[in-house]
């Protein structure tokens, strides 16, 4: 199938989110820049109830809202957006994103290239109500393009990423990952295994959907246990920093010590972190202790 009529498809995976501000920002840039006329927007919303649509969206011929009551997971939702879209380039955005720059879309098209993945980055408004999530976001996600380009495949995130359609159709997100976290990790590892270029840009989007510290900690535990399952399945390597640290601990017995301390340490750290009284270093230690307690097997062959 040829995709010549649409230059760019913006693919938004939603889960009952209010995407009004995001759609308005995208349409504002499209209307202001005639070179973006061949751009379409698809929202795939997995939620019990459909979201009310603004009149501006329904009247726009290239804004498409798709509602599904079935929860099929983040990876399957993104793969479905690929199937729905027709653009030669695909821009994936999470529903709680908001472009920082007024020329956000144009910047991606300026750098678009065959078989290439462009990562715009993440930004955060100053919000100390959710102390832990904000601090983790600032220190680990809101990183300059220069620094990200030093290890381009590390900590890959599809929160704000544009890629050649061929890449998305060839690799796809692993729909077997149903729990929170790591479908992006596997996608990034596959990009590296296939030697596909990943270029990081200074083209961030604000992450607006900041979880409460309690919810964030619950999601973090789920993500670490999911990582342990992927390690056991042979799908993770040392490019994932948490696994690399765990593997080093295993080599000299440190993982056994943390496993022994797990019941007391995790309960104490979870309580402090959930209440916003911990540090990012404590957050990292919490993840490591949870992974040690899960005892994933080191040395399995990457499939």
N, C-alpha and C positions, 0 to 999 in steps of 0.2 A: 504494500500500500504506500502511496506517495503522500507526503505531508507538506505540500508546497504552498497552500493557501494561508496557513497559519504559521507565523514566525515563532510565536511563543505561547505556550499554555501555562497558566498559573494554576497550580494544583494545591488546593487547601483541604487538608484532612481535618474534619471537625467532629466533635463529640458533644453536641448540644451547646457549643460556644456561641456567644454573641460576636459575629464577625463583621458587624456594621462598620466600625472604625477602619478595619483593614480593607474592606471592599471599597469604601469611600476614598481612602488614600490611593489605592491602586487605580480606580477609575479616574480620579483627579489627574494623576500623571498621564494616563492613557489619553484623556481628552485634551490635555495641554500639549502633547507631543505628537504631531501627525505621523512620525515615523513608527509609532507604536500601534497604529491602527489595526495591524494584523495580529492582535493579541486577544486571547480568550481566557476566561476565568472559570474554573470548575470547583465547586464546593461539594465534597462528599461527606454528608453528615450522618454519623451512626448514633442515633439517639431515639428515645421512645416517642418523642413528639417533634414534628417539623418546626423549624424556626420561622417566625414571620419575616417576610421579604419586603424590603424597602421598594417603593414604586420605581425608583431609579434603576434598580437591578432588573426588575421584571421587564422593563422597557428596553433594556440594553440587549442587543441580539447575541452578544457573546459572553454573557454572564449566565452560567448554568448551575442551578442548585439541585442536588440529588440527595434524597432522603431515604435512609434505610433504618428500620427498627432493630435489625439484627446486629449485634456487636461481633464483628469478625476480626478485630484486632487492628493495631496500627499498621503493621506491614501489609496486610491484605487491603486495608483502606487505601494506602498509597499505590499499591499495584493496580487497584481498580481505577484510580485516577489516571494512571498511565493509559489504561484501555479506553477510558472515556475521552481523553484529550486527542488533539490532532496536531499539535505544534511540533516543529522541528527541534525546538528547545523546550525543556520542561523546568519550570521554577516551582519547587516544593516549598510551601510555607506552612508552619503550624498555625492553627486558628487563633492562637493567642499572640501572634506576632504583629508588629506594626513597623513599617519602614522608617528609618531614621532620616534618610536623605530624600529630597523631592525628586531626584533623578535616579531613584532606586532601580527601576526596571531597565532604564537605558544603560546603566552601568553594567548590568549583566549582559545585555546584548552586545555592548561594546567589546567585551572580553570573550564572548562565546566562540568556541572552536570545536571542530570535530572530535568526538571521543573524549571530551574533556569535561571534568566536573569542577564547578566554581562554588566556593563556599564563602558566603558574605559575612558571617560572624553574628555574634549576639551582643546586645547592649541591654543595660538595665537602668530604669529610673531609680532615683534615690528613694528607697522605701525601707525604713527600719522597723516596720510593724512585723514583718516576717524576717527576723534578723538572720537566722541560719541560711535560709534559701537565698536571701539577697547576698550574703557574704560568699557563699559557695559560687553563686553565679558570677560575681565580680572577679573572684580569684581564679576560677577554673574555666569559665566560659567567655567572659568579656576580655578576650586576648587579642592583641594586635595581629594584623595579617603577616607582618614580618616574622613574628614569633611562631605563628601557626605554620607558616611555610617552611620552617626548619624541620618539622616533623609532620608533613602534610596529611598523612593517613591516620595519625594518632587522635583519639577521642573524636572520631568523625560524628557529626550530627547533621541530620536532615531537617533541622528546624528552619533553616534558611539556606537553600542550596539550589543551584541551577545546573542542569546537565544536558548534554546531547541526548536526544531521544533514544538513539541506538544503545547508549549505556544503560538506561533504565529498562529497556526491553531485554537486553542481554543478561543483566545480572538479576534484577528484581530484588525486592526486599523479602527476607525469609519469613513466609507466612506461618511457619511452624512456631515462631516466637509469639506467644499469645500474652504472656505476662508483661508487666511494665519493664521497659528498658532493654537495650542491646540489639534490637533489630537494626539500628543505625551502626552499632559496633561491627556486626557481621557484614554489613554492606561496605563499610570502610576497609575491612580486612580483604574482602573480595576484590575491591578496586586495587589494592596493593598487590595481591596475588596475580592479577591480570596486567599489572604494570600500566594501568590507565592513569593519565595525569590528573592530579588534583591541585588546583590553584586557589589560594586563599586571597580574598579581596577585602578592602576596607569598605564594605557595603552592608553594614549591620542592620538588623531589625531588633526593635525592643521586644523583650520577653515580658509580656504583660500579665500572664496567668501565673502569678506567684502563689504556690501552695502555702498553706499554713505550715509552721515548723513541724507540727504533729503529723500532718498528712505527708509532708515531704519525707520524714523519717520512716513512716510506714512504707512509702513507695521505695525508699532506698533499700530497706531490708528485702523487699520483694525482688528488686533488681539484683542485689548481691546473690540471693539464692538462685535466681535465674542464670546469673553468670556461672555459678557452680555447676548447674546442669549442663550448660554449654561447654564448660571445660571437660566434664565427663564424656560429652559427646564428641570431643576432639575438634571443636570448632573455634577454639580460642588459642592465641599464641601470645608471646611476650610483648607484642605491640600494645596489649592492654596492660596498663601500668599496674593495676591492682593484682592481676594474675602474675606479673613479673615479680612483684614484691612477695607474694605468697610462695612462689616457687623458690625464691632465695631463702625464705624462712624454713621451708621444708628441707632444704639441703643441710641445715645444721641443727634442726630440731626445734627451732623457734615456734613453728606452727603448733607443736604439741603443747608448749607452754601456754600459748594464747587460747588453745582449745580448752585447756584445763581451767583457765581463768574466765572463760566465756560466760558462765551463768551470772557471775557477780559483775564483771566488767560491762557487759552489754546492757544489763538492767540499769546500772548507774548512768552509763553514757546516754542511753536512749532517753532517760528521764531528763537529764540536763539539756541535751540537744533539742528535745521536743519543746522544752520550755524556753528556748533561746538563750541558755546560759552557758553553752559550750563554745568551742572554737572550731575552725576549719580543720586544724590538726587533729582534734578529738574526733571529728566527723570521719576523717580518713582512717583513724585507728579503729573506730567502730566498724567500718566496712571490712577492714582486714580481719578483725576478730570474728565477725559473722562468717566470713569466707573460710577461715580456719576451722570453725565449728562444723561447717558443712562437709569438710574433708573431701574436696574434689580430687580426683586422681591425676597426678602430674605425669606427663610423658606420653600421653595418648597422641597418636598421629593425627595431624590436621587433615580433615577430609576435604 
